[in-house]
Amino acid sequence: MGNSGSVGLDNRQAHAIEQTGDDERNLNAFSSQKITKQSHQYYAVMKIGIVGYQGSGKSTLFHWLTGVEPDPSLQHASQIAQATVLDARVAQINEIYQAKKITHAQITVVDTPGLSRTHEGVAGKLALIREAGAIVIVVAAFSGAKAADDLQSFEEDLLIADLEIVSGRVEKLRESVRKPRPTRDKEKAELEALEPMLEQLEMGKALRDIELSEKQARATKAFQLLTDKPKLVIVNVADDETGIEKHLADLPEGTQAVALSLSLQMDLEQMDDAERAEFCAEMGVEGFDRNRLLQTIMDASGQMLFFTAGEKEVRTWILRKGGTAEDAAAGIHTDLARGFVRAETMTCDDLFRVGSEREIKAQNLMRKEHKEYVVQDGDILHILAST
């Protein structure tokens, strides 16, 4: 919705009120893509929720990213699988270390039931992705559908879902602070934090568009509000459409979005490299690399990769941008963060240029960083901790 005002929120809010939003966790876990080498292991740390209206192609996106076919029996619940993040730097690092094991990071992908354009049942279905760290919204731009219209309508659904939660809490607090009780000062502080946010939502503005204070962030942390989450928009176009970038120009200014044909990408995924290249040349289309899309999702979500490397294992880790060495240590193991001493740090570029860790040290390129050091994408860390 960008900075546009509220559009019909009062009429559509009734649909959300009717939903209990019991946030059921009837989620089935599925194995990720087949592992071709036993020395390659996988782990998940980041979670994204794929959302969209029925027929938008969101389940095709889920299939493409994870390699797991959508399960028809879960059409009224969520389906979960893992998308493996394959980074070209892993192979380069392993050429140097010749590790016994390679472990790739994964993103947990939650495919939600398709929402109805009548807006019935929206609140309960959206509740299934509140635990996700980011939202990927799939909008259709084929068979006469207009991506910009679908996106605006969907953004309103997200606003309504958040509005129900925040307004309900504000109403309870306003009633509670009228009565003398030991918790009144604490409740007054929470109310002061929430009321400006409620006003923002009532004006039809997403919370991600404003800078929340530390007090506001604490007050809403447990709510896991949808309009405060990072988002990426996937504009799903027809297989034979050319000039697909025009659909992005119609979206609100500042929208992070990618336009592509999801069904075409699924078809290309089944071809070998030679067939894919020949098909794309004959049809005049361009394949969109799956790993490139995962990186785009990570960028939109404010995430990056760092590495650990040694003779036993080369491993990829996901960390939020701005995360510290202590945060990275905690992601590896809480004991490393608790006893953090320092992080011996080098960059991938330096390692590839000089060819070995020994030469890194010989050229004084191995840095000893403290726990407040802000980790950079492509850093290779060795955490030293006291026991």
N, C-alpha and C positions, 0 to 999 in steps of 0.2 A: 504494500500500500504506500510505502514511502512516507511522505509527509502529508498525504491527502487526509481529508477529514473523515469522520465516521459516515459510513454509507449503509443505512438500513440496519444498524446494529440492534436497535430496540425490537424490531419485528422478528429478527432471526434469533435473538437471545432466548426466546421461548423454547426453541428446540433444545438448547443446551440445558435449560433448567429441568427439562423432563428426564435428562439422562442422569443416572445415579453415579456414573463415572467411578465404579468400584475398582478400577485399575487392576483388573484380574491379571494374574501372571501365568495364564495358561500358554506358556511359550515352549515350543519344541526346539531343542538344539539339534543341529545337523553338522555332520562332518564337512570340512571344507574340500577344496579340490584335491584330487588324488595326489599323494606325495610320491614322486617318481624315484627319489633316492632316500634310503633310510637315514642317511646322514643329515638330511634337511629336516629341521623341526620347526614348529610354528607355535606362536602364542598370541593372545589377543589382549589389547589394553584400551583401545579407543572404540566407542560405540556411536554409530550414526543411525538415525531413523529415516526410512524412505516413506514419504507420504504423497498422496495425490488422489484425485477423483477416480472413480471407477472408469476403466478404459483408457487411462492416461498413459499406460505403459510402465508403471512403477515396478510391477512384478517382473517385467522383462529386464529392467535395470538390475533388480536383485539377482536374477539368474545370471546375467552377464558378469556382474562383479564377483559373485561367489562360486559360480559353477554348480549351484544347487537349484534344481527345478522347483518352482512354486508348488506347494502341496494344496490341492483343492479342498482337503478336509480342514484346512486352517483358514478358510476364507473369512471367518468371523473372529479370528484371533491373529496373533502375530506369528511370523516365522523368522527364525534366527539362523544365521550362518556366518562363516568367516570369509573375509576377502583378504587374500595374501598380498602384502605389499612387497613387490619385487623391485629392488633398487640396484641399478647397474654397478654401483660402487662396492656392493658386497663381493661380487666376483673378483674385482680388482684387489680388494683387501685380502681375499683368500689366496690369490696368486702369490702374495707375499708371505702369508702365515702358514698356508697349507694345513688349515685346521682340520681336525677329525670330524667336526660337526659344524653345520651352518644352520642358524636359527633365524627365520624371517619373522618380522612383525606382522601382525594381522589386525584388521579392523573388524569389529563385530557389527554386522549389518542386520537391522531389524526391519522387516517388511510388514507394514501395517495393512489392515483390511482397507480396500478402496472406499473412499468416502462418497456419500451420495450428494449429488448437486441439489437435492431438496433439503440438505443440511440436517437430516434426521440421523440420530445416533452418533453425531460427530464427537461429542464430548468424551464418550466412553472409549471410542477408537483412538482418539488423540492421546488419551491418558496412557496408552501403551508405549508411547515414545518419550515420556517425560524424563526417563532416566538416561536418554541419549544425550551425548555431548553436543551434537549438531544435527540439523535437519536438512535432508535433501528433498526438495519439492519437485515432483515431476508434473509438468503441464503439457497438454496436447496442443499441437499446432498442425493437425491434419484433419481431413474430412470436415472442413469448415470451422473447426474449433479455433478460437483465438487465444493464444498463450497469455497475453496481457490480461484479458478478461478473467480467465481461469485463475491466474495468479492473484489478482485483486480479491476475487471471491474467496480463495483459499486463505489468504492472509486475514480476511475478516473472520473466518472460522477459528483461526488460531487466536485472534484477539478476543473473541467471545469466550473461548475456553479459559483463557487467562483471566478475563474480566469476572467470570463466575467465581473463581478462586479468591482473587484479591478483594472483590466487593463483599464476598461472604465473610472474610476475615475482618475487614474494616468494620462491617456492621456489628460483628460480635465485640470488637474492641471498643467501639463507641458506646455500646451498652454497658460493657464491663467497667470502663473508667468512671462511670457515674457513681459507682459504689465504692466506699472506702474499704480497701483491702491491701494486704502487704505487697501485692504484685502491681499495684496501680501505676507507680512510677515507671516500671518496666513496660507495662502495656501502653502507657502514654507515649513513650519513646518509640515503640513499634508502630503505633498509630501515626505518629508524625512522619515516620519513614514511608509508610504505605500510602498515605493520602495523596501525595503528588504522583505516585505511580498509578493510582486508581484514576486520577484526572487524565493522565497521559493515555491510558487505555480507553477511557470514555470518549476521548477525542479521536479515537481510531488510529493511534500511533503505537507502533511496536516499541517495546522496552529496549531493544537492541539499538534503537536510534537515539537514545539519550545516555548520558554517562551517569551510571548509578553511583551514589556515595557508598562508602564502606558500610555504613549503617543500613542502607537500603539493601545492599547485597546480602548482608547477614539476615535481614528480616525475611527475605524471599528465598533463601537458599533451599529450604525444605520444600518449597512449592514447585521447584524445577519448572519455572514458567517458560512456555514455548516461544513467546515473542522475544525472549531475552537470549535465545540460543542462536549461535551462528547458523547461517543458512546458505545453501547453494541451490540454484534453480536449474533444472534440466529441461530444456525445451525439446520435446520429442516430435520430430517432423516426419513427413512421409518418406518412404524409401527412395523415391525417384525425384525428390525435390532438389532444386539447385538454388543457390543464393540464399542459403538458410540463415545467414547472419542478419537478414532483415528482421527476423523475429526477435532478435536481441535488442534491436533499436527501438522496438515498441514497448519494452519493459521500462519500469520506473528507473530514473537515473540512479546510478550507483549500485544497481542490482548485480550481484555476482552470478553469472549464468553461463551455461554451455548449451549450444544447439547441435543436435545430432539425431540420426535415426536409430533408435534402439534396436528395432527388429533387424535393420541392416547390419548393425554391429554384431548381433548374435549370429547372423548368417556368416559373416566374415570370420568369426571366431572358430567356425567349424572347418575352415579351409587351411591348407598349409601355406607357407609363405609365398611360394611361387603362384599358387592358385589365387591367393588374395591379391597379389600385385597385378596379375593379369586381369582379374575381374575389375579392380578399381580403375585400371587404365582403360578398359573397354567401355565401362559405364560412366567414366568421368566423375567418379565419387572418391572421397577420401576416407580411409579408415581412421577411427579415433582410438588410439592405443588405450587399452584398459588401465594400464599402470599410470598413464598420463592423467586419466580421469581420477584415479585414486589420489594422485598427488594434488590435483586441483581441489578435491574434497578436503584433503588435509590442510592445504593452504587457506581455504575458506574457513576452516574450523580453527585456524591458529595453531596447527600442530606441525612438528618437524621430526627429523630422524637424527639420532646419534648412534654410535657404534661402540661395541666392546670387541676386542680382538686378542687372540692368543693362539697357541698351538692346539689347545683343546677345542676352542669354539670361536667362531666369528658370529656376532649376533647384532641384529638391528633392534633399536628401541624407539618408541614413539614418546615424544615429550612436547608439552605445550611451548609455543614460542615465548621467550622470556623466562623460561624455567631455569632454575639454578643448578649448580653441581649437586647440591644437597637434594634437590627434587629428583634429579637423575638417579642419585644413589638410592633414594627411597623407592623409585620405580624398579630398580634391580632387586633390592632386598632391604627391608626396614632396618635390619641390623647395620647395614652399611651407612645409612643416614644417621642412625643413633650414635655410632662410633666414628663418624666422619673425621678424617685427618686431613686429607688433601686429594685432589683429582689430578693425576698425571695426564696431561692433555696434549694431543697433536691433531692436526687437521688432515683430512683425507688428501687434499691437494699436496700438502708437504710430503706425506708418505708416498704418494704415487710418483712424485718428482724425484725423491732421493732413493726410493727403492727398498728401504728396510727400516725397522725400528732402531737397529743399531746405528745406522747413519743419521737418523732423526736425532738421537742423543749426541752423536759426535758433532753435529752442527748446531747443538743447543736449541733445537726446535721443539723439544719436549718441555712443556710448561708445567709448573706446579701451581695449581689453582686452588683457591680457598672455596669454602662452601657457598659463598655468595656469588661466585663467578656465574655469569649468564651464559649458558651453553649455546653454541651456535650449530646450525644445521651442518652435518658432516663432521662434527668433532668425534674423535676416537678417545674414549675415556678409560682410565684405569683407576678405580676408586681404592684408596688405601684407608683402612679403618682400624681402630683399636678394638680389641676384644674385651 
